[in-house]
């Protein structure tokens, strides 16, 4: 009796870690930088779309097609306005395995 063996590979979406901003207190019009790391352990990590969000709204989007896994550093410099007072800033990453914020 012949038998065929199959191996299943479960891939995962990347993770976002170490998200920081350069300062929590800035003057109107001053820039600050949102930074973080995309990490992953398999081929499913790239390409990935990185979105920087302000209050849940995308303010910048980048596509990363190459880099060194397990960690790729990303950042975006943003000029503040009065409307940014009290806003939440996040990084969202999407690839073929899913989306994480």
Beta strands, then each sheet from edge to edge (+ up, - down):
strand 1: 15-21
strand 2: 31-39
strand 3: 48-54
strand 4: 57-64
strand 5: 71-79
strand 6: 89-95
strand 7: 98-100
sheet 1: 1+ 2- 5+
sheet 2: 4+ 3- 6+ 7-
end
